[in-house]
Amino acid sequence: SESYAQPGCAGEWGDESISRRVDQAASEEEAAVLNEMWLIQRKLISASICLKMTDAANECETAHDALLAAFDVWCDTLNWPVAHIFNVVKSPIGKHVLVSSPIWRVKNQGKFESFRLASESTRYYHDQGVLGQVFREARPITCKNVQDDQTYLRCAAAQRCGLCALVALPVVGADGEVIAVAEFLRTSKDPPDSERLEVLRLSGTRLSSIIAKKIASDRKRMEASNEAQTLKDRVSAVQLITGIAISANEASSPEAAITTAIAGFAGFLDAPAAHCWLVEREGKDIRLRPSNIWNKETTLPPAKMQALQEKTASLKMLEPGEGLPGMGLRLEHVEWFELSSGDEASLRAAELADAKLRSALIVPVTARFSVDSVESKVMAILEFFCPSSNKPNRSTFDVAMQVSMVIGGVYQRYIAQERLSKEQDWTELVLRSTPNAIITITQEDKVQTWNPAAVTMFNISAREALGRSLAQLIIPEKSQQRHLNALKQFSGEHSMTSSTDMEMAARWAPDNEQFPQSMAARRAPDNEEFPVSVTIRPFKSGKGWKFVAFITDITKHCQEEKALSQAKLIAEAGAKQTAIYLETTKAEVNARSIPIHELVHSLIGKGRIHDYHSRAIRK
């Protein structure tokens, strides 16, 4: 029966004989004594119920089990057919919201099923209805008939099930704040008597204390479990990243490294579908194109996997911000997306929904285009699709970033190798085509570069020159020690871009018959030394210094200068003799000749000269 046990009735709440004797008491004193005995008995029963609930809750390991045990005692002892817990949570805007929990005690599942379903879809804010009042005031509250209370958001569902009376009490946590609200409902409209309300209040207070301890214990146990799981995840992550790094570094191309990374990380994520988009650049324009790189091991049915692959291939090119890969290209960091069947932003919503893939993790792969540059550029987009809609934890994002860095390192090494190859080709072309000898030496005077022009100039092959001392090869003996001392004393205090120009004597190998047609072989064999112009430039290499020398054979230039100098001396001597001859001739003419005007007058006549002069003036 759902009726309350009234005084005078047999049951948990009183002894029938004591109740009858109160009515039949001969005097007021006897009735008072019997009534006191009745009250004491009821208090003992209340204390027994509280103790029973406390023992049941204490025997449980978790706060959830403790609430269930308390509900069992309350419902069985107090005869409430429906009992439920609303948890208190904080909304994103900071308001407290009461949300239905999985904790229920229902005596007749079929009769009250509609009420249970209505409760699961209902939320109370802290200022709504009876439950909101219990949260705000942190005290038990009763309601005679919830069907008439419009602030009770499930009044219609309660009316359909015949639920009327309500008792709601708070469950307080260790910090004194209400963490949940328990509600008890019955079909009768009779309000609970003061004794039963007091039992609920006292047992609720004790339960709050127990729940606070259980929550603290649950938190410690969860933290320990999380620490163990975190350690396990870290070990797995390190093993995964190490394996991917080793395989990626051994890969022949970035695409091969990406294939390895996708296979490993997809297994780590339990992602049945994973794919790579490659970045294509045309000037400043950047677009994504789908690749043939997919994870090979998948739990998806072949038909659904094929449909997803065909749809991806049909997308051709994506702009930044277009679809999930385009958003990853624009954001340039790891991002997680929850998918929905009606979300057209993913561009493959129907295929993903059909494959029951509910979330995606987008991982951009970035690489720097030069070692000195801090700018990173996206080289590829990795996408991983998962059936779970739960957001990955922080460690998963960290692993994803590590995977991105590993593949980015492969791209960067690949780019550096391509640039190095081009630079080497260009350097080789310059070394082979220049007419000047280019020689590189270390600070220990060991030759490291000896180009074909050096072979021709010094009559020494590169095989003979590399690794040997430059001083012993081409520097005359009288200048060797000065050269070696200069190398030892060089400290790099001068600018690395500074260079030194000089003219000096070098020597060649006239006895080397390996190059009979070389330029050096055409020199006079009796003279090993010849003049050269040298430009020396130091540069940093690792922890030491190296020097590159650009050497030009100036033998012909020196010969031309010598010939020019000799011709100049001859010309100056000739000019001097000519000047002396002219002076001598002039003196002789002056000594033997009459004035010139007298000679003209005598030959032409003085009058005719005057006429010629007048006509010239008129003209």
C-alpha positions in Angstrom: 0.0 0.0 0.0 1.1 3.6 -0.7 -0.7 4.9 2.3 1.2 6.4 5.2 1.5 4.3 8.4 -0.5 6.4 10.8 -0.2 6.3 14.6 -2.1 3.5 16.0 -1.5 1.2 13.0 0.9 -1.7 13.0 4.1 -1.1 11.1 7.5 0.6 11.2 6.2 3.9 12.5 4.5 2.8 15.8 3.3 0.0 18.0 -0.5 -0.5 17.9 -0.8 -1.3 21.6 0.9 2.0 22.6 -1.5 3.9 20.3 -4.6 2.2 21.8 -3.4 2.8 25.3 -3.0 6.5 24.6 -6.7 6.6 23.6 -7.7 4.6 26.7 -5.6 6.4 29.2 -7.3 6.9 32.6 -5.7 10.2 33.2 -3.9 13.0 31.3 -0.7 12.1 33.0 -0.8 8.5 31.7 -1.8 9.8 28.2 1.2 12.2 28.3 3.6 9.4 29.3 2.2 7.0 26.6 2.4 9.8 24.0 6.0 10.5 25.0 6.7 6.8 24.5 5.1 7.0 21.1 7.3 9.9 20.0 10.4 8.3 21.3 9.5 5.2 19.4 9.0 7.2 16.2 12.4 8.9 16.7 14.0 5.6 17.2 12.5 4.3 13.9 13.7 7.5 12.1 17.1 7.0 13.5 17.0 3.4 12.4 16.1 4.4 8.9 18.9 7.0 8.8 21.4 4.4 10.1 20.2 1.8 7.6 20.7 4.3 4.8 24.1 5.4 6.1 25.3 1.8 6.4 24.1 1.0 2.9 25.8 4.2 1.4 29.0 3.6 3.3 29.4 0.1 2.0 29.5 1.4 -1.6 32.7 2.3 -3.3 31.5 5.2 -5.5 29.2 8.2 -5.1 26.9 6.8 -7.8 26.5 3.5 -6.0 26.0 5.3 -2.7 23.1 7.3 -4.1 21.5 4.2 -5.5 21.8 2.5 -2.1 20.2 5.5 -0.4 17.4 5.5 -2.9 16.7 1.8 -2.2 16.4 2.5 1.5 14.2 5.6 1.1 11.9 4.0 -1.5 11.5 0.7 0.4 11.0 2.3 3.8 9.0 5.4 3.0 6.9 3.8 0.2 7.7 6.2 -2.6 7.1 4.6 -6.1 9.2 7.1 -8.1 12.6 8.6 -7.1 15.1 10.4 -9.3 18.2 12.5 -9.2 18.9 15.7 -11.1 22.6 16.7 -11.3 23.7 20.3 -11.1 26.0 21.4 -13.9 27.3 24.7 -15.2 26.2 25.9 -18.6 28.7 27.5 -21.1 27.3 31.0 -20.0 28.0 30.2 -16.3 24.4 29.5 -15.2 23.7 26.4 -13.0 21.4 23.9 -14.8 19.7 20.8 -13.3 20.1 17.9 -15.7 18.5 14.4 -15.5 20.9 11.7 -14.3 20.7 7.9 -14.9 19.8 7.4 -11.2 16.2 6.2 -11.0 14.1 4.0 -8.7 10.7 3.2 -10.3 8.4 0.4 -8.9 6.2 0.2 -12.0 8.3 0.7 -15.1 5.4 0.5 -17.6 3.2 2.9 -15.7 5.8 5.7 -15.2 7.8 5.2 -18.4 6.4 8.3 -20.1 7.4 10.4 -17.0 10.9 9.0 -17.1 11.3 9.9 -20.8 10.0 13.4 -20.1 12.4 13.9 -17.3 15.4 12.8 -19.4 14.7 15.6 -21.9 14.0 18.3 -19.3 16.4 20.8 -17.9 15.8 23.2 -15.0 17.7 26.4 -14.5 18.5 27.5 -11.0 15.5 29.9 -11.0 12.9 27.5 -12.3 10.2 25.6 -10.4 10.5 23.6 -7.2 13.8 21.9 -8.1 15.3 25.3 -8.8 14.1 26.5 -5.4 15.6 23.5 -3.6 19.0 24.3 -5.3 18.9 28.0 -4.4 17.7 27.5 -0.8 19.5 24.2 -0.1 16.6 22.8 1.9 13.9 20.1 1.4 10.6 21.3 -0.2 7.3 19.5 -0.5 4.5 20.0 -3.0 1.0 18.5 -2.5 0.1 18.2 -6.2 2.7 18.8 -9.0 -0.1 18.5 -11.6 -1.4 21.9 -10.6 2.1 23.6 -10.5 2.9 25.1 -13.9 6.4 25.8 -12.8 6.9 22.1 -12.6 8.0 21.6 -16.2 6.8 17.9 -16.3 3.3 18.6 -14.9 1.6 17.2 -18.0 3.7 14.0 -17.9 3.0 13.7 -14.1 -0.8 14.1 -14.8 -0.7 11.3 -17.4 1.0 9.0 -14.9 -1.1 10.0 -11.9 1.8 11.4 -9.9 0.9 14.1 -7.4 2.8 14.6 -4.2 6.5 15.6 -4.4 9.3 15.8 -1.9 12.6 17.3 -3.1 15.7 17.5 -1.1 19.3 18.8 -1.9 22.4 16.7 -2.0 25.3 18.9 -0.7 28.9 18.5 -1.6 32.1 18.9 0.5 32.3 22.6 -0.4 28.7 23.3 0.9 27.3 23.7 -2.6 24.3 21.7 -3.9 25.6 19.1 -6.3 22.3 17.4 -7.0 18.6 17.5 -6.2 16.7 14.3 -5.3 12.9 14.1 -6.0 10.4 11.6 -4.6 6.8 11.3 -6.1 3.7 9.3 -5.2 0.2 9.1 -6.6 -1.5 10.2 -3.4 -2.0 13.9 -2.6 -1.4 13.5 1.1 1.6 15.6 2.2 4.3 13.7 4.1 4.0 14.1 7.8 6.7 15.9 9.8 8.4 12.6 10.9 8.9 11.4 7.4 10.1 14.8 6.3 12.5 14.9 9.2 13.8 11.4 8.2 14.4 12.7 4.7 16.1 15.8 6.0 18.4 14.0 8.4 19.2 11.2 6.0 19.8 13.7 3.2 22.2 15.6 5.4 24.1 12.4 6.3 24.0 11.3 2.6 25.5 14.6 1.6 28.4 14.0 3.9 28.9 10.5 2.6 28.6 11.6 -1.0 31.2 14.3 -0.5 33.6 11.7 0.8 32.8 9.4 -2.0 33.3 12.1 -4.6 36.7 12.9 -3.1 37.6 9.2 -3.1 36.3 8.9 -6.7 38.3 11.9 -7.7 41.5 10.4 -6.2 40.8 7.1 -7.7 40.1 8.7 -11.1 43.3 10.8 -10.8 45.3 7.7 -10.1 43.6 5.9 -12.9 44.2 8.9 -15.2 47.8 9.0 -14.2 48.3 5.4 -15.0 46.4 5.7 -18.2 48.3 8.9 -19.1 51.6 7.1 -18.5 50.4 4.2 -20.6 49.2 6.6 -23.3 52.6 8.4 -23.2 54.5 5.2 -23.6 52.3 4.2 -26.5 52.6 7.7 -28.0 56.4 7.6 -27.7 56.5 4.2 -29.3 54.2 5.4 -32.1 56.2 8.6 -32.8 59.5 6.8 -32.6 58.3 4.1 -35.0 56.9 6.8 -37.4 60.1 8.8 -37.2 62.3 5.8 -38.0 60.1 4.7 -40.9 59.7 8.3 -42.2 63.5 8.9 -42.1 64.1 5.7 -44.1 61.4 6.6 -46.6 62.4 7.5 -50.1 60.0 10.4 -50.4 57.6 12.5 -48.3 54.7 10.6 -49.8 56.1 7.3 -48.5 56.7 8.9 -45.1 53.1 10.1 -45.0 51.8 6.6 -45.9 53.7 5.2 -42.8 52.4 8.1 -40.6 48.8 7.6 -41.6 48.9 3.9 -41.0 50.4 4.3 -37.5 48.3 7.3 -36.3 45.1 5.9 -37.7 45.6 2.8 -35.5 46.4 5.0 -32.5 43.2 6.9 -33.0 41.0 3.9 -33.9 40.2 5.8 -37.1 38.9 3.5 -39.8 39.4 6.1 -42.6 42.4 8.3 -43.1 43.6 10.3 -46.1 46.2 12.9 -47.2 45.7 16.0 -49.2 48.7 17.5 -51.0 49.4 21.2 -51.4 50.0 22.7 -54.8 51.4 26.2 -55.2 51.2 28.4 -58.3 52.9 31.7 -57.3 50.9 33.0 -54.4 47.9 30.7 -55.0 47.6 27.6 -52.8 45.2 24.7 -53.4 44.7 21.2 -52.1 44.4 18.2 -54.3 43.4 14.7 -53.2 46.0 12.0 -53.2 45.9 8.2 -53.5 47.3 7.9 -49.9 44.8 6.1 -47.7 45.1 3.9 -44.7 45.1 0.3 -45.9 43.8 -1.4 -42.8 40.2 -0.4 -42.1 37.2 -1.7 -40.4 34.8 -0.1 -42.8 32.9 -2.2 -45.3 34.6 -2.1 -48.7 31.6 -0.6 -50.4 31.5 2.4 -47.9 35.2 2.9 -48.0 35.2 2.9 -51.8 32.3 5.4 -51.8 34.2 7.7 -49.6 37.4 7.4 -51.7 35.5 8.1 -54.9 33.8 11.1 -53.5 37.1 12.5 -52.2 38.7 12.0 -55.6 35.9 13.8 -57.3 36.5 17.0 -55.4 39.6 17.7 -57.6 40.9 20.9 -56.0 40.0 22.7 -52.8 40.7 26.4 -51.9 41.7 27.5 -48.4 38.7 27.4 -46.1 36.8 25.0 -48.4 35.7 21.8 -46.6 37.5 20.3 -43.6 40.9 20.1 -45.4 40.6 23.7 -46.5 39.8 24.8 -43.0 42.9 23.0 -41.8 45.0 24.7 -44.5 43.7 28.1 -43.3 44.1 27.4 -39.6 47.5 25.7 -39.9 47.1 23.8 -36.6 45.6 20.6 -35.5 41.8 20.8 -35.2 38.9 18.5 -34.3 35.5 18.7 -35.9 32.2 17.0 -35.0 30.4 15.8 -38.1 26.7 15.7 -38.8 24.7 14.3 -41.8 23.4 17.7 -42.7 26.7 19.5 -42.6 27.6 20.5 -46.2 30.9 22.1 -45.0 32.6 18.7 -45.0 31.7 18.2 -48.7 31.3 14.5 -48.0 28.6 14.6 -45.4 26.4 11.8 -46.9 29.3 9.4 -47.4 30.7 10.0 -43.9 27.2 9.6 -42.3 26.6 6.4 -44.3 29.9 5.0 -42.9 28.9 6.2 -39.4 31.9 8.4 -39.0 31.0 11.2 -36.6 34.2 13.2 -36.1 37.4 14.2 -37.9 40.8 15.2 -36.8 42.6 17.5 -39.3 46.4 17.5 -39.0 48.4 20.1 -41.2 51.9 19.1 -42.1 54.2 22.1 -42.1 57.8 22.6 -43.1 60.2 25.5 -43.2 61.5 26.3 -46.7 65.0 27.2 -45.4 67.0 26.4 -42.2 67.3 30.1 -41.3 63.7 31.0 -42.1 61.1 31.0 -39.3 58.2 30.9 -41.7 56.4 27.6 -41.9 54.3 26.5 -44.8 51.7 23.8 -45.1 52.9 21.0 -47.3 50.0 18.5 -46.8 46.8 18.0 -44.8 46.1 14.7 -43.0 42.5 13.8 -42.1 41.4 11.1 -39.8 37.7 10.0 -39.5 36.5 8.3 -36.3 33.1 6.7 -35.4 33.1 8.4 -31.9 31.8 11.9 -31.5 33.9 12.4 -28.3 36.6 15.1 -28.6 40.2 13.6 -28.2 42.1 14.5 -25.1 45.1 16.9 -25.0 47.6 14.1 -25.3 46.1 13.0 -28.6 46.5 16.5 -29.9 50.1 16.5 -28.8 50.8 13.2 -30.6 49.1 14.6 -33.7 51.4 17.7 -33.5 54.5 15.4 -33.1 53.4 13.4 -36.2 53.0 16.6 -38.1 56.5 17.7 -37.0 58.0 14.3 -38.1 56.5 14.5 -41.5 57.3 18.2 -41.7 61.0 17.3 -41.0 60.9 14.8 -43.8 59.6 17.5 -46.2 62.2 20.0 -44.9 65.0 17.5 -45.5 63.6 16.6 -48.9 63.5 20.4 -49.8 67.0 20.9 -48.5 68.3 18.0 -50.5 66.7 19.3 -53.6 68.2 22.8 -53.0 71.6 21.3 -52.2 71.5 19.2 -55.3 70.7 22.3 -57.4 73.4 24.3 -55.6 75.9 21.5 -56.1 75.0 21.4 -59.8 75.3 25.1 -60.1 78.6 25.1 -58.2 79.9 22.3 -60.3 79.0 24.2 -63.5 80.8 27.4 -62.2 83.8 25.4 -61.1 84.1 23.7 -64.5 83.3 26.7 -66.7 85.4 29.5 -65.1 88.8 30.2 -66.5 90.1 31.1 -63.0 91.5 28.5 -60.6 89.2 28.1 -57.6 90.8 26.4 -54.6 89.3 25.8 -51.2 91.5 25.0 -48.2 91.0 24.5 -44.5 92.7 26.4 -41.7 95.2 23.5 -41.6 96.1 24.3 -45.3 94.5 21.1 -46.6 93.1 21.4 -50.2 89.4 20.5 -50.4 88.4 22.0 -53.8 90.6 21.9 -57.0 88.7 22.9 -60.1 89.7 22.0 -63.8 91.2 25.5 -64.3 93.5 24.9 -61.4 94.6 21.6 -63.1 95.4 23.5 -66.3 97.1 26.4 -64.4 99.4 24.4 -62.1 99.8 21.2 -64.1 98.5 19.2 -61.1 95.5 16.9 -61.2 92.7 17.1 -58.6 93.5 13.6 -57.4 97.1 14.7 -56.6 96.0 18.0 -55.0 93.1 17.1 -52.7 94.1 16.6 -49.1 97.6 17.9 -49.6 99.1 21.2 -48.3 98.5 24.1 -50.6 101.9 25.6 -49.6 103.7 22.5 -50.8 101.8 22.5 -54.1 101.9 26.0 -55.5 103.6 28.5 -53.1 107.3 29.2 -53.6 109.5 27.9 -50.8 110.4 31.4 -49.6 106.8 32.3 -49.0 105.5 29.1 -47.6 106.1 29.8 -43.9 104.4 33.3 -44.1 101.4 31.6 -45.7 101.1 29.0 -42.9 101.6 31.6 -40.2 98.8 33.7 -41.7 96.4 30.7 -41.6 97.2 29.9 -37.9 96.9 33.5 -36.8 93.5 34.0 -38.5 90.9 34.5 -35.8 87.8 35.5 -37.7 87.7 38.9 -36.1 87.2 40.5 -39.5 83.9 40.4 -41.4 83.1 37.1 -43.0 82.3 39.0 -46.2 85.7 40.7 -46.4 88.2 39.5 -48.9 91.8 40.1 -49.6 93.3 40.8 -53.1 97.0 40.4 -53.8 99.5 39.7 -56.5 102.1 37.1 -55.8 104.3 34.4 -57.3 103.1 30.9 -57.7 104.8 27.8 -58.9 103.7 25.0 -61.2 104.8 21.5 -61.9 106.9 21.4 -65.0 108.0 17.8 -64.4 104.4 16.5 -64.5 104.1 14.8 -67.9 100.4 13.9 -67.3 99.2 17.2 -68.9 101.6 17.9 -71.9 99.0 20.2 -73.6 98.0 22.3 -70.6 98.6 26.0 -70.2 101.3 25.3 -67.6 103.1 22.9 -69.9 103.5 25.6 -72.5 105.5 27.7 -70.0 109.3 27.8 -70.1 110.4 24.6 -68.2 113.4 26.4 -66.7 111.2 28.7 -64.6 108.8 27.1 -62.1 107.4 30.4 -60.8 104.8 32.6 -62.6 102.8 35.7 -61.4 99.2 35.3 -60.3 96.4 37.6 -58.9 94.7 36.1 -55.9 91.4 37.0 -54.1 91.0 35.2 -50.8 87.7 35.0 -48.9 87.2 33.3 -45.6 83.9 31.6 -44.5 82.7 29.8 -41.4 82.3 26.0 -41.7 81.2 24.2 -38.6 83.5 25.1 -35.7 86.4 26.2 -38.0 87.2 28.4 -40.9 87.8 27.7 -44.5 89.2 29.8 -47.3 88.4 30.0 -51.0 90.9 31.4 -53.4 90.2 32.7 -56.9 93.5 32.7 -58.8 94.1 34.3 -62.2 97.3 33.7 -64.2 98.6 37.1 -65.0 101.8 36.0 -66.9 100.6 37.5 -70.2 99.4 40.6 -68.5 102.7 41.1 -66.8 104.5 40.5 -70.1 102.3 43.1 -71.8 103.0 45.6 -69.0 106.7 45.0 -69.3 106.6 45.4 -73.1 104.5 48.6 -72.7 106.9 49.9 -70.1 109.9 49.3 -72.4 108.1 50.9 -75.3 107.3 53.9 -73.2 111.0 54.3 -72.2 112.0 54.1 -75.9 109.4 56.7 -76.8 110.5 59.0 -74.1 114.2 58.7 -75.2 113.2 59.4 -78.8 111.2 62.4 -77.8 114.1 63.8 -75.8 116.5 63.4 -78.8 113.9 65.0 -81.1 113.6 68.0 -78.8 117.4 68.4 -78.6 117.6 68.3 -82.5 114.9 70.9 -82.9 116.5 73.3 -80.5 119.8 72.9 -82.3 118.3 73.5 -85.7 116.4 76.6 -84.6 119.6 78.1 -83.3 121.4 77.5 -86.5 118.5 79.1 -88.6 118.4 82.1 -86.4 122.2 82.7 -86.7 122.2 82.4 -90.5 118.8 84.0 -91.6 117.4 87.7 -92.1 114.1 88.7 -90.6 111.2 87.1 -92.4 109.2 90.3 -93.0 112.0 91.9 -94.8 112.4 88.8 -97.0 108.6 89.0 -97.9 108.7 92.7 -98.7 111.6 92.2 -101.0 109.9 89.4 -102.8 106.3 90.7 -103.1 106.4 94.4 -102.6 105.1 96.5 -99.8 102.2 98.1 -101.7 100.7 94.8 -102.8 100.7 93.5 -99.3 98.7 96.5 -98.2 96.1 95.9 -100.9 95.6 92.3 -99.9 95.2 93.3 -96.3 92.5 95.9 -97.2 90.4 93.5 -99.3 90.5 91.0 -96.5 89.1 93.5 -94.0 86.3 94.5 -96.3 85.2 90.9 -96.8 
